[in-house]
Amino acid sequence: MSSPPVGVGLVGAGAYGQFCLAAFALMPEVYVAAVCDSDRVRAERFAAQYGVRAYTELSAMLNDSAVEIVALNTPPFLHAEQGLAVLQAGKHLFCEKPLALTLSEGEALRAAAEQTGTRLTVDYVMRQNPLWRMAARLREAGVLGKLLHLSLTNHAAGLSLPAQHWFWNKAQSGGIWIEHGVHFFDAFAWVAGAVGTVSAAQRFVNAAGQEDRVEALATYGETAAHFYHGFTHSGTTEQTTVALTFEHAYMHLQGWVPTNLTFSGLDAAGHAAIQPFLTDDLRVTSMSGASLVVDTSGDKSAVYRACIQAGMRDLAGAVRDPNKSLRVTVEHGLASLRMALEAERL
């Protein structure tokens, strides 16, 4: 007998919150129970769309018995205070990255979850992506030799963010490393199978006084890593590439939400070694000599939606089964936040 769906109340119905609402509404494991936004018109519009209650105050929504999980989609500076209120109210928390802006705030969230017996996860979509999963499994299996180097080059669409957007306000976002970089600090830790340490970092400030580019070096055990984020492009020119160097092959993931993975430098044994790691949601679209191209079964939006749903499905399962381990834990959120804070300090 299947478990009854879990009620989700979403806080922060901006563009991404709306994308999440649409994703949750398609899931049999959960249902949208409430929408909360400080903008009453927006809250009521999307609550009406899903036939649920609208709230403008989190405290009021936390008294709604239909809400078991709170999906927190507010700006980062609100995560600690609002997340603590959620957990102390006995609700489970699906928190957008970052977990918090400081380690002490993140640790307070962990303590609250432990004290109240609630479950807490971070929406780290990379850990739900089948291409990232393939990379992690190949490293773990060792079929391509040791993972020697990881590199991120992220040319993000900062030009689409107005000057007054909270992203540019470090007091509200934490800056590029904390607001955005935690995703990749965590993903690299997962793929490398080791906790990361930042050894050097630098930043660049544009003519408007905005910190729009950052760069760092790090290590994950014996694996070297490089990170570059530049919020200097538009939505039409943005580009994200992750390069993984193994002893016996190279891998390139394309896109902030990757839908394409290219192997190069493969010999016959390498081609054969990869085949068992091709799951049902992946397909080989090109094979030529030392190269192999693997695609997901959907476009960017479909893959992104599926990743969000996988994270929420994981939490809903843990809500119904207290013995179930979460795929993304509060410890993952804290470890990546620790790296972001160290990069910011350096």
Secondary structure, DSSP 8 states (H G I E B T S, - for coil): -----EEEEEE--SHHHHHHHHHHHT-SSEEEEEEE-SSHHHHHHHHHHHT-EEES-HHHHTT-TT--EEEE-S-GGGHHHHHHHHHHTT-EEEE-S-S-SSHHHHHHHHHHHHHHT--EEE--GGGG-HHHHHHHHHHHHTTT--EEEEEEEEE--GGGS-TTSGGG-HHHH--HIIIIIHHHHHHHHHHHTS-EEEEEEEEEE-TTS-EEEEEEEEEETTEEEEEEEE----TTT-EEEEEEEESS-EEEEETTTT-EEEEES--HHHHHHHGGG--TTEEEEEEETTEEEEEESS-HHHHHHHHHHHHHHHHHHHHH-TT---SS-HHHHHHHHHHHHHHHH-
